[in-house]
């Protein structure tokens, strides 16, 4: 919310006509020069503009005006809004890549697959701005241009910054240990007693005579 009224001159007209505030107080609240306020009062400026009541619009309160009228040193401030606007989260849009660089994406994807196998498809999609289908085709060598694809650093190609690449690689490295600790039930190593239960021990070898 702005700290000045939406229609400063119209607000100044109303304050001049309906209060005993000083020109300086009105100028400070409306964000205009005191001489302009004096011009409005003398009808040299903003002639014909209809005043807007800042109390009716929720920009000031009666108590604020009364206090300021008693003390010329008091400065008016915009009253807090009665209605809180909901925060609208910006919708994420796919990473934009200039047309001139889109042909370089397969080279960058191939480089990442070779040098950073710990990255997931989602990581590559976010970093390069590609699709899961394209990644799969390059990984399986099923891309229509596979013969000409060569591994090239995406930073060199200008598809991402070194900071972005370092960040996503570090995040993947930190993610890997956590996944290892969360091994699915039944896939971890079983105790020796459990794995050897029910097995017949091998016959003892006879000593050589």
C-alpha positions as a Markdown table, in Angstrom:
| # | Residue | x | y | z |
|---|---|---|---|---|
| 1 | Unk | 0.0 | 0.0 | 0.0 |
| 2 | Unk | 1.3 | 3.5 | -0.9 |
| 3 | Unk | 1.9 | 6.0 | 2.0 |
| 4 | Unk | 0.3 | 8.8 | 0.0 |
| 5 | Unk | -3.3 | 9.2 | -1.1 |
| 6 | Unk | -4.3 | 8.0 | -4.6 |
| 7 | Unk | -5.7 | 11.4 | -5.6 |
| 8 | Unk | -3.5 | 13.9 | -3.7 |
| 9 | Unk | -4.9 | 17.2 | -5.1 |
| 10 | Unk | -8.5 | 16.1 | -4.6 |
| 11 | Unk | -7.7 | 15.0 | -1.0 |
| 12 | Unk | -5.9 | 18.3 | -0.4 |
| 13 | Unk | -9.1 | 20.2 | -1.6 |
| 14 | Unk | -11.2 | 18.4 | 1.0 |
| 15 | Unk | -8.7 | 18.9 | 3.8 |
| 16 | Unk | -8.5 | 22.6 | 3.0 |
| 17 | Unk | -12.3 | 23.0 | 3.0 |
| 18 | Unk | -13.1 | 20.8 | 6.0 |
| 19 | Unk | -10.2 | 21.1 | 8.5 |
| 20 | Unk | -7.9 | 23.6 | 10.1 |
| 21 | Unk | -4.7 | 21.8 | 9.2 |
| 22 | Unk | -1.8 | 23.9 | 8.2 |
| 23 | Unk | -0.6 | 24.0 | 4.5 |
| 24 | Unk | 2.6 | 22.1 | 5.6 |
| 25 | Unk | 0.6 | 19.3 | 7.2 |
| 26 | Unk | -1.6 | 18.9 | 4.2 |
| 27 | Unk | 1.3 | 19.1 | 1.8 |
| 28 | Unk | 3.2 | 16.4 | 3.8 |
| 29 | Unk | 0.3 | 14.0 | 3.8 |
| 30 | Unk | -0.6 | 14.5 | 0.1 |
| 31 | Unk | 3.0 | 14.5 | -1.1 |
| 32 | Unk | 2.8 | 17.9 | -2.8 |
| 33 | Unk | 4.6 | 21.3 | -2.2 |
| 34 | Unk | 3.1 | 23.7 | 0.5 |
| 35 | Unk | 3.0 | 26.4 | -2.2 |
| 36 | Unk | 0.8 | 24.2 | -4.3 |
| 37 | Unk | -1.5 | 23.7 | -1.3 |
| 38 | Unk | -1.6 | 27.5 | -0.9 |
| 39 | Unk | -2.5 | 27.8 | -4.6 |
| 40 | Unk | -5.3 | 25.3 | -4.2 |
| 41 | Unk | -6.6 | 27.3 | -1.2 |
| 42 | Unk | -6.5 | 30.5 | -3.3 |
| 43 | Unk | -8.1 | 28.6 | -6.2 |
| 44 | Unk | -5.2 | 29.3 | -8.4 |
| 45 | Unk | -4.4 | 25.6 | -8.6 |
| 46 | Unk | -6.7 | 22.5 | -9.1 |
| 47 | Unk | -9.6 | 24.8 | -9.8 |
| 48 | Unk | -12.8 | 22.8 | -10.4 |
| 49 | Unk | -11.5 | 19.6 | -8.7 |
| 50 | Unk | -14.0 | 18.0 | -6.4 |
| 51 | Unk | -12.6 | 17.2 | -3.0 |
| 52 | Unk | -12.4 | 13.5 | -1.8 |
| 53 | Unk | -13.0 | 12.7 | 1.8 |
| 54 | Unk | -9.9 | 10.7 | 3.0 |
| 55 | Unk | -11.9 | 9.5 | 6.0 |
| 56 | Unk | -14.6 | 7.9 | 3.9 |
| 57 | Unk | -11.9 | 6.2 | 1.8 |
| 58 | Unk | -10.2 | 4.8 | 4.9 |
| 59 | Unk | -7.0 | 6.9 | 4.4 |
| 60 | Unk | -7.4 | 8.9 | 7.6 |
| 61 | Unk | -9.4 | 8.8 | 10.8 |
| 62 | Unk | -11.2 | 11.5 | 12.7 |
| 63 | Unk | -8.9 | 11.0 | 15.6 |
| 64 | Unk | -5.8 | 11.6 | 13.4 |
| 65 | Unk | -7.2 | 14.8 | 12.0 |
| 66 | Unk | -8.3 | 16.1 | 15.4 |
| 67 | Unk | -4.9 | 15.4 | 16.9 |
| 68 | Unk | -3.1 | 17.2 | 14.0 |
| 69 | Unk | -5.4 | 20.2 | 14.3 |
| 70 | Unk | -4.4 | 20.6 | 17.9 |
| 71 | Unk | -0.6 | 20.4 | 17.2 |
| 72 | Unk | 0.8 | 21.8 | 13.9 |
| 73 | Unk | 4.0 | 19.7 | 14.4 |
| 74 | Unk | 2.0 | 16.4 | 14.1 |
| 75 | Unk | 2.3 | 14.8 | 10.6 |
| 76 | Unk | -0.6 | 12.7 | 9.3 |
| 77 | Unk | 0.0 | 9.1 | 8.2 |
| 78 | Unk | -2.0 | 6.8 | 6.1 |
| 79 | Unk | -4.4 | 4.7 | 8.2 |
| 80 | Unk | -3.8 | 1.0 | 8.0 |
| 81 | Unk | -6.0 | -0.7 | 5.4 |
| 82 | Unk | -9.2 | -2.4 | 6.7 |
| 83 | Unk | -9.0 | -5.1 | 4.1 |
| 84 | Unk | -5.9 | -7.3 | 3.8 |
| 85 | Unk | -5.3 | -8.3 | 0.2 |
| 86 | Unk | -4.4 | -12.0 | -0.2 |
| 87 | Unk | -0.9 | -12.8 | -1.2 |
| 88 | Unk | -0.9 | -14.2 | -4.8 |
| 89 | Unk | 2.0 | -16.6 | -5.4 |
| 90 | Unk | 3.6 | -16.1 | -8.7 |
| 91 | Unk | 3.1 | -19.1 | -11.0 |
| 92 | Unk | 6.4 | -20.7 | -12.0 |
| 93 | Unk | 7.0 | -20.6 | -15.7 |
| 94 | Unk | 9.3 | -22.9 | -17.6 |
| 95 | Unk | 12.9 | -21.7 | -17.9 |
| 96 | Unk | 13.1 | -19.6 | -21.1 |
| 97 | Unk | 16.0 | -20.4 | -23.5 |
| 98 | Unk | 16.6 | -18.1 | -26.5 |
| 99 | Unk | 15.9 | -19.8 | -29.9 |
| 100 | Unk | 19.6 | -19.4 | -30.9 |
| 101 | Unk | 20.7 | -21.6 | -27.9 |
| 102 | Unk | 18.0 | -24.3 | -28.0 |
| 103 | Unk | 20.0 | -26.4 | -30.5 |
| 104 | Unk | 22.7 | -26.6 | -27.8 |
| 105 | Unk | 20.5 | -28.2 | -25.2 |
| 106 | Unk | 21.2 | -31.8 | -26.3 |
| 107 | Unk | 25.0 | -31.2 | -26.0 |
| 108 | Unk | 24.5 | -29.8 | -22.5 |
| 109 | Unk | 22.2 | -32.7 | -21.4 |
| 110 | Unk | 24.7 | -35.3 | -22.7 |
| 111 | Unk | 27.5 | -33.5 | -20.8 |
| 112 | Unk | 25.5 | -33.6 | -17.6 |
| 113 | Unk | 24.5 | -37.2 | -18.0 |
| 114 | Unk | 28.2 | -38.1 | -18.4 |
| 115 | Unk | 29.7 | -35.9 | -15.7 |
| 116 | Unk | 26.9 | -35.8 | -13.1 |
| 117 | Unk | 25.0 | -39.0 | -13.1 |
| 118 | Unk | 23.7 | -38.2 | -9.6 |
| 119 | Unk | 21.4 | -35.5 | -11.1 |
| 120 | Unk | 17.8 | -36.5 | -11.5 |
| 121 | Unk | 15.7 | -35.8 | -14.6 |
| 122 | Unk | 13.9 | -33.1 | -12.6 |
| 123 | Unk | 17.3 | -31.5 | -11.9 |
| 124 | Unk | 18.2 | -31.4 | -15.6 |
| 125 | Unk | 14.8 | -30.1 | -16.5 |
| 126 | Unk | 15.1 | -27.2 | -14.1 |
| 127 | Unk | 18.7 | -26.4 | -14.9 |
| 128 | Unk | 18.5 | -26.6 | -18.7 |
| 129 | Unk | 14.8 | -26.1 | -19.3 |
| 130 | Unk | 14.2 | -29.3 | -21.2 |
| 131 | Unk | 11.7 | -32.2 | -21.1 |
| 132 | Unk | 11.9 | -35.7 | -19.6 |
| 133 | Unk | 11.3 | -37.3 | -23.0 |
| 134 | Unk | 14.3 | -35.5 | -24.5 |
| 135 | Unk | 16.5 | -36.5 | -21.6 |
| 136 | Unk | 15.4 | -40.2 | -22.0 |
| 137 | Unk | 16.2 | -40.1 | -25.8 |
| 138 | Unk | 19.6 | -38.7 | -25.3 |
| 139 | Unk | 20.4 | -41.2 | -22.5 |
| 140 | Unk | 19.3 | -44.1 | -24.6 |
| 141 | Unk | 20.9 | -42.7 | -27.8 |
| 142 | Unk | 17.5 | -42.6 | -29.4 |
| 143 | Unk | 17.6 | -38.9 | -30.2 |
| 144 | Unk | 17.1 | -38.0 | -33.9 |
| 145 | Unk | 20.5 | -36.2 | -33.9 |
| 146 | Unk | 22.4 | -38.6 | -31.7 |
| 147 | Unk | 25.3 | -38.9 | -34.1 |
| 148 | Unk | 26.1 | -35.2 | -33.9 |
| 149 | Unk | 25.5 | -34.8 | -30.1 |
| 150 | Unk | 28.7 | -34.1 | -28.2 |
| 151 | Unk | 29.2 | -33.4 | -24.5 |
| 152 | Unk | 29.6 | -29.6 | -23.9 |
| 153 | Unk | 29.5 | -27.8 | -20.5 |
| 154 | Unk | 26.1 | -26.0 | -20.2 |
| 155 | Unk | 27.9 | -23.0 | -18.6 |
| 156 | Unk | 30.1 | -22.7 | -21.7 |
| 157 | Unk | 27.0 | -22.8 | -23.8 |
| 158 | Unk | 25.4 | -20.1 | -21.8 |
| 159 | Unk | 22.4 | -22.3 | -20.8 |
| 160 | Unk | 23.0 | -21.7 | -17.1 |
| 161 | Unk | 25.5 | -20.0 | -14.7 |
| 162 | Unk | 28.3 | -21.7 | -12.8 |
| 163 | Unk | 26.5 | -20.8 | -9.6 |
| 164 | Unk | 23.3 | -22.5 | -10.7 |
| 165 | Unk | 25.3 | -25.6 | -11.8 |
| 166 | Unk | 27.3 | -25.8 | -8.5 |
| 167 | Unk | 24.2 | -25.4 | -6.4 |
| 168 | Unk | 22.2 | -28.1 | -8.1 |
| 169 | Unk | 25.2 | -30.5 | -8.0 |
| 170 | Unk | 25.7 | -29.8 | -4.3 |
| 171 | Unk | 22.1 | -30.4 | -3.6 |
| 172 | Unk | 22.1 | -33.7 | -5.4 |
| 173 | Unk | 25.2 | -34.7 | -3.4 |
| 174 | Unk | 23.5 | -34.0 | -0.1 |
| 175 | Unk | 20.4 | -35.8 | -1.2 |
| 176 | Unk | 22.2 | -39.1 | -2.1 |
| 177 | Unk | 23.2 | -40.0 | 1.5 |
| 178 | Unk | 19.7 | -39.4 | 2.8 |
| 179 | Unk | 18.3 | -41.7 | 0.1 |
| 180 | Unk | 20.8 | -44.4 | 1.1 |
| 181 | Unk | 19.8 | -44.2 | 4.7 |
| 182 | Unk | 16.1 | -44.7 | 3.7 |
| 183 | Unk | 16.6 | -48.1 | 2.0 |
| 184 | Unk | 13.2 | -49.7 | 1.3 |
| 185 | Unk | 12.2 | -52.3 | 3.8 |
| 186 | Unk | 13.4 | -55.8 | 2.8 |
| 187 | Unk | 16.2 | -54.5 | 0.7 |
| 188 | Unk | 18.8 | -54.0 | 3.4 |
| 189 | Unk | 21.4 | -56.6 | 4.4 |
| 190 | Unk | 19.9 | -59.3 | 6.7 |
| 191 | Unk | 21.7 | -60.7 | 9.8 |
| 192 | Unk | 24.0 | -63.6 | 9.2 |
| 193 | Unk | 21.9 | -65.8 | 11.5 |
| 194 | Unk | 18.8 | -65.1 | 9.3 |
| 195 | Unk | 20.5 | -65.8 | 6.0 |
| 196 | Unk | 22.1 | -69.0 | 7.1 |
| 197 | Unk | 19.2 | -70.4 | 9.0 |
| 198 | Unk | 18.2 | -73.9 | 7.7 |
| 199 | Unk | 21.4 | -74.4 | 5.8 |
| 200 | Unk | 23.3 | -77.6 | 6.2 |
| 201 | Unk | 26.9 | -76.9 | 7.2 |
| 202 | Unk | 29.5 | -78.3 | 4.7 |
| 203 | Unk | 31.2 | -81.6 | 5.8 |
| 204 | Unk | 34.5 | -81.3 | 7.6 |
| 205 | Unk | 37.5 | -82.2 | 5.5 |
| 206 | Unk | 39.5 | -85.3 | 6.6 |
| 207 | Unk | 43.1 | -84.7 | 7.5 |
| 208 | Unk | 45.6 | -86.0 | 5.1 |
| 209 | Unk | 47.5 | -89.2 | 6.3 |
